[in-house]
Amino acid sequence: MNRRTVFHLVASLSLFTTIGCSHLGFGPTFRMEAEETLTLSAGDVATLNVRTHNGAVTAAGSDDTDGQFVVHVTKRGRAWTQEGAEQALEAIEVTTERRGDTQTLSWRWQSPRQYGWGASVAFNIQTPRDVAIGARTHNGRLTVTDIVGDCELSTHNGSIHLASQSRNVNVQTHNGGIRVASAPEEFRAVTHNGTIRAELRGEHNVTGDVRTHNGSVTLVMNPAASANFDCGAHNGGIHSKLNLSNIDVSRRKLTGRFGDATGALRINTHNGSITLSSAE
């Protein structure tokens, strides 16, 4: 593994309000930033897992990686003082772990975390296209492009954008929209607050679960694909431009078969509409 760190120590001073049970105060926050580049062997790696808490994850597949993962990391430490922010940044350690055919990227505090310290660690990765990607953050967006391997992406506060040829797609957020252009056979996309737009480009049967609570769902199918749709919208309409057979329609439900389908593709929203259409 090769590792190179470039420090861009930029202290940003901001004012914010903290409201306690009986206290209203103002205080400064200092933030320090550094960039780090790692090069890891991708030989015999089937799955790349990326784990962070505060920070975005971006992964782009390429045929020109020379059998390596090239990882650009942006680390940010913050604290109440500039010295504290420098110490927080210094304590952020990027970690790598290889178990069998799985490579994991993450980070940890390499010294005990002090009161007032905060951290954000973002990963930007160039990877071989055939590697499966598993990315998880809590506060940050997830962007994965040009991947052939399976994709499992999860965030709590952030959007998800996937453009791939993956056959197995599982993406989930709580507060954020989801946009997918892929070719899955098994497809799961779930958010609580956000819209979902999916372009399913494969020429095969699609099963899975597409679900949001507050937001619309738009699904664009390859005309050569197939799916058994089971759609429900509590407060919103369901609109289909597909040539469906075995249709059963009510005010809040639509079921129907597109092509020679097996299994079910369930689509549900509570507050929003559902639109089904063909790529042609």
Buried (B, 14 or more C-beta within 10 A) or exposed (E): EEEEEEBEEEBEEEEEEEEEEEEEEEEBBBBBBBBBBBBBBBEEBBBBBBBBBBBBBBBBBBEEBEEBBBBBBBBBBBBBEBEBBBBBBBBBBBEBEEEEEBBBBBBEEEEEEEEBBBBBBBBBBBBBBBBBBBBBBBBBBBBBBBBBBBBBBBBBBBBBBBBBBBBBBBBBBBBBBBBBBBBBBBBBBBBBBBBBBBBBBBEBBBBBBBBBBBBBBBBBBBEEBBBBBBBBBEEBEBBBEBEBEEEEEEEEEBBBBBBEBEEBBBBBBBBBBBBBBBEE
